[in-house]
Amino acid sequence: MIAFRNLPPDRQEALRAGWAEEMARQTNTCAMDEKIARFAAWLAPQGVSFGPQDLPQRKPAR
């Protein structure tokens, strides 16, 4: 499997768009761990892995 962070930006965007459609059919959750698990489970059959390390990093406040 390829790590989400290693995909080209256009592929990441396409997967995010597909995921947005899937999320419209699921119940909402505020739990970050649950969100990551759901996205990872959805990506796995597509040969893509995702974990907390793939989340965008915030820039430190000045």
Long-range contacts (C-beta under 8 A, 24 or more apart in sequence): 1-44, 1-47, 1-48, 1-49, 2-47, 2-48, 2-49, 3-48, 3-49, 3-50, 3-54, 4-43, 4-48, 4-49, 4-50, 4-54, 5-53, 5-54, 7-48, 15-43, 15-46, 15-48
